[in-house]
Amino acid sequence: MDPDDREFMRELLLRHEKATDAMIARLDRGTAEMVARTAAIRRQVRDESAAIGRQTDEGIREMREDHAAFIRRVDEGTREFVAEMRAQRQALFRVLDRLDGGASAGA
């Protein structure tokens, strides 16, 4: 091989080696950036998931409290209704007793 050709090939190989090294360095930097971005995204997802979990837990707690308060109100209303119906029934029986002249008092 001609010495000029040999020198030309050597220069081409050196250029190729430098270009390959530069490409590998860019890939390494890109990989490091992607690893850092991925880690940041994972942290953000973890933090947001935890926040959503806390909000969900708080919402469930509030719903349970609201439900318990509603049940108490319904229960109180039912008790009041039953007491009122009982009082009205007893008043009706007293009226009927007076109309019957006290005959149904034993019934």
C-alpha positions in Angstrom: 0.0 0.0 0.0 1.2 3.4 -0.9 2.4 5.5 2.1 0.1 8.3 1.1 -2.8 5.9 1.0 -1.7 4.5 4.4 -1.6 8.0 5.9 -5.0 8.7 4.4 -6.5 5.5 5.9 -4.9 6.4 9.2 -6.5 9.8 9.2 -9.9 8.4 8.2 -9.7 5.8 11.1 -8.7 8.6 13.6 -11.6 10.7 12.4 -13.9 7.8 12.7 -12.6 7.0 16.2 -13.1 10.6 17.3 -16.6 10.7 15.9 -17.4 7.4 17.5 -16.1 8.6 20.9 -18.1 11.8 20.6 -21.2 9.8 19.7 -20.7 7.5 22.7 -20.1 10.5 25.0 -23.4 12.1 23.7 -25.2 8.8 24.3 -23.8 8.6 27.8 -24.9 12.1 28.6 -28.3 11.4 27.1 -28.6 8.2 29.1 -27.7 10.1 32.3 -30.2 12.8 31.5 -32.9 10.2 30.9 -32.1 8.4 34.1 -32.4 11.7 36.0 -35.6 12.6 34.3 -37.1 9.2 34.9 -36.1 9.4 38.6 -37.7 12.9 38.8 -40.9 11.6 37.2 -41.0 8.6 39.6 -40.6 11.0 42.6 -43.3 13.2 41.2 -45.7 10.3 40.6 -44.9 8.9 44.1 -45.5 12.2 45.8 -48.7 12.9 43.8 -50.0 9.4 44.5 -49.4 9.9 48.2 -51.2 13.2 48.1 -54.1 11.6 46.2 -54.1 8.8 48.8 -54.3 11.3 51.6 -57.1 13.3 49.9 -59.0 10.0 49.3 -58.6 9.0 52.9 -59.8 12.4 54.0 -62.7 12.2 51.6 -63.7 8.8 52.8 -63.4 9.9 56.5 -65.6 12.9 55.7 -68.1 10.7 53.9 -68.3 8.3 56.8 -68.8 11.2 59.3 -71.5 12.6 57.1 -73.2 9.2 56.7 -73.1 8.6 60.5 -74.6 12.1 61.1 -77.3 11.4 58.5 -78.1 8.0 60.2 -78.3 9.8 63.6 -80.7 12.4 62.2 -82.8 9.7 60.5 -82.8 7.7 63.7 -83.8 10.7 65.8 -86.5 11.6 63.3 -87.8 8.0 63.4 -87.8 8.0 67.2 -89.6 11.3 67.2 -92.1 10.1 64.7 -92.8 6.8 66.6 -93.2 8.8 69.9 -95.6 11.2 68.2 -97.6 8.3 66.7 -97.7 6.6 70.0 -98.9 9.8 71.7 -101.6 10.3 69.0 -102.7 6.7 69.3 -103.0 7.0 73.1 -104.9 10.3 72.7 -107.3 8.6 70.2 -107.8 5.7 72.6 -108.7 8.2 75.4 -111.2 10.0 73.1 -112.7 6.6 72.1 -112.8 5.7 75.8 -114.8 8.8 76.6 -117.1 8.3 73.7 -117.8 4.7 74.8 -118.2 5.9 78.4 -115.1 4.1 79.5 -116.3 0.7 78.3 -113.2 0.0 76.2 -110.8 0.9 79.0 -110.0 -2.7 79.7 -109.4 -3.5 76.0 
